[in-house]
């Protein structure tokens, strides 16, 4: 299975993009009214001095487009000076055209009125005109390295999706905007700036579809700010969303991520940046733009900071320009990218696949949008578990026919599959693959139980469900006792899982084994894990929703399910180039075009650790090339080594 790692290649001197979304501390979104060339240059020098090469910049729409047929020439002259300042510091910038939403507030040009941004033909024409004028004016400036159409249009065009536009309408709007850029002769890559918040990534239909707009854009840009109840899940959130956002095969740029230091300690702000940067790199991101460059303490009485005060302190520098922990982490990350020559690196192939059900992104008749959060959270937890098991895993989408061949297919807490996929999984198992599925009843009372055909035949069991009734898990802790060896799990070994879920999903699947063989039982002696040998492969059924229960449990990771994933990998013959016995530490590998291999060790431990990885070859220090056996990791630390 190929793991996505496409990179932009158009301008090597500022690639990969590593930088920050930029508003000067002189004005925030109003910086162009209060433009100070000296302050801007000082701000850029600080970023460049820490290894950053790119900013994302913004045409604040109400100011730059004050009348339907006029742009503000004075502000454009200031923006040109801003571009010159980038050239002076050796940086590039990605201008953003339609900026009517920012940091918790929406601003309209005074002439918009109540016109719809997507469906009013005149209004769409005015946007395209503005995009065209700005692109034509600045397209030949050497500092411009890319373009973004908007900033988070889903939160601006139809506020918070009370009445989301249709995909057809949004796609036509996107086509018009991107064509307006390209019609000027601009050659830089273009994307939408929508945050990749559409259905293929989040399961929420906001009208923006990565699949439908792929024809018009050159890269995809997730904006990731979601919170969690589990720290490792939080640390892998951006990586997982980047994996989902790679559905079109285009480069994925983590276009916005960050945090307000009003909400975390300085040390934990640094840890979050470190984890997000390295894990998203291992998740396929090939560009990173932090939110944002500076704090705004002097703008406390200006919107949006007067009503969203925490927005003042998302900066990677403080309001005097001094670096904060996030900028120090970005600088260290820049050093790693240089040391491994990242533009010539790619991810290794994977022998294991995480199956993304089509029900996440397709509105089948009478299927429920409310089922999609369950799919997302179970997949997210499964992804975190695979990382803890040092299991290189590719995402394969049911909607695409599950392209590629894997030795191990993981379907975590999966309730819904199409008929075609059910048969395809049976075929792949018979031909040698291992197919694992954990049962989930669903989080809603409508059509409880599996929503696919012949579970019995696929897993060699006879299910004992009663119609419409969930079989409750009454224990607070699920105990799985292995009745025979299973991978590296020994007969008699017990795995314990905290039980969670609502009245619908806190349920197990009662079965009687037929062709399947019970390899683990629960505390009541009921089948908990069943293996069905079929052809030259096998299927494996967990009768409990292990990943769903973990996803609904706070502070659960590293979840013990990683032991099961490790055993499945061993049973399936999955190649794991580097493994670490401590589940707090995940291992993964990038391959350079010249054949060199680089190992990432990422710790999710709150305490320092010393680990001894097992590897296909010898580990060496990245800086000095010295042989390495024991690796010291700080709390939530990262080590990068060479594997020879």
Secondary structure, DSSP 8 states (H G I E B T S, - for coil): ---------S-GGG-S-EEEE---TTTGGGTTTS--HHHHHHHHHHHHHTT--EEEEEEEHHHHT-BTTB--HHHHHHHHHHHHHHHHHT-EEEEEEEE-EETTEE---TT-TT--TTT-HHHHHHHHHHHHHHHHHHTT-TTEEEEEEES-GGGTTSGGGTT---HHHHHHHHHHHHHHHHTTT--SEEE--S-S-SHHHHS--SS--HHHHTTT-SEE--EE----SSHHHHHTHHHHHHHHHGGGSSEEEE-EE---TTSS-HHHHHHHHHHHHHHHHHTTEEEEEES-S---GGGTTSTTTTTSGGGGG--SB-TTS-B-HHHHHHHHHHHHHHHTTGGGEEE---SEEEEE-GGGT---TT--GGGHHHHHHHHHHHHHHHHHTT--EEEEEGGGT--S--SEEEETT--B--HHHHHHHHHHHHTT-EEEEE----SSSTT-S-BSS-HHHHHTEEE---TT--EE---SEEEEEESS-BTTB-TT-EEEEE----TTTSEE--EEESSSEEEEE-TTS-EEEEEEEETTEEEEEESB-HHHHHHTSTT--S-THHHHHHHHHHHHT---SEE-SSTTEEEEEEEETTS-EEEEEEE--SS-EEE--EESS-EEETTT--EESSEEE-TT-EEEEEE-
